[in-house]
Each structure stands twice: as structure tokens, then as C-alpha cells.
Amino acid sequence: MKIKNQVILPLSIILISIGTVSSVNAQNQTEPLTVNQRLEELEKLQREKDIALENLNKAIELNPEKMRKNAIDDEDWDVIRDSDEFQKLIEE
């Protein structure tokens, strides 16, 4: 939980301070997200990142050379390419 808060909390502070995050209600009107909704979205993104890295790790275990090259070349990984976890996986 400590690591999660270290990642989520700074991002939530940024989103809260800029106040640009919103949702669309049933009438297609934009509504600001509550703090809890913003935190839920950030937690979801963190879980997706963790799952993606876990799947990449499994793929690398099956075929290290090919999957590391694919991860380096594939633009789908751009969103987490600079993370320490991603770098560690492709450098091993």
C-alpha cells in the first residue's frame, strides 16, 4: 500500500490542482470528477500498467530475444517505456 500511495498520491494532487479531469453524464454533459473518482481512475491506470509489465515479463521468459526487441520497437509500450520497471525488463 505504501508504494501505491507514493505513485497515486502525487498524480492525484496534480489532477486535483489543475481540475481538468471530467466525465460525461447520461445527458452528455461534462461533469467534474470527484476526488474519489479521480483516485479510482489513477488506481485503474496503475493496475493496467502492473498487468502489462507482468505480461511482458512472462513473454520475455518464453522468448527473451524476440520479446525484448518487440517491446523496444512497439509504440504501444511508449506510455511506460521510461518507467524503471520497463527498463529493467528489457535490459536483463
Stockholm file with secondary structure:
# STOCKHOLM 1.0

chainA/1-92         MKIKNQVILPLSIILISIGTVSSVNAQNQTEPLTVNQRLEELEKLQREKDIALENLNKAIELNPEKMRKNAIDDEDWDVIRDSDEFQKLIEE
#=GR chainA/1-92 SS CHHHHHHHHHHHHHHHHHCCCEEECTTSCEEECCHHHHHHHHHHHHHHHHHHHHHHHHHHHHSHHHHHHHHHHCGGGTTTTTSHHHHHHHHC
#=GC SS_cons        CHHHHHHHHHHHHHHHHHCCCEEECTTSCEEECCHHHHHHHHHHHHHHHHHHHHHHHHHHHHSHHHHHHHHHHCGGGTTTTTSHHHHHHHHC
//
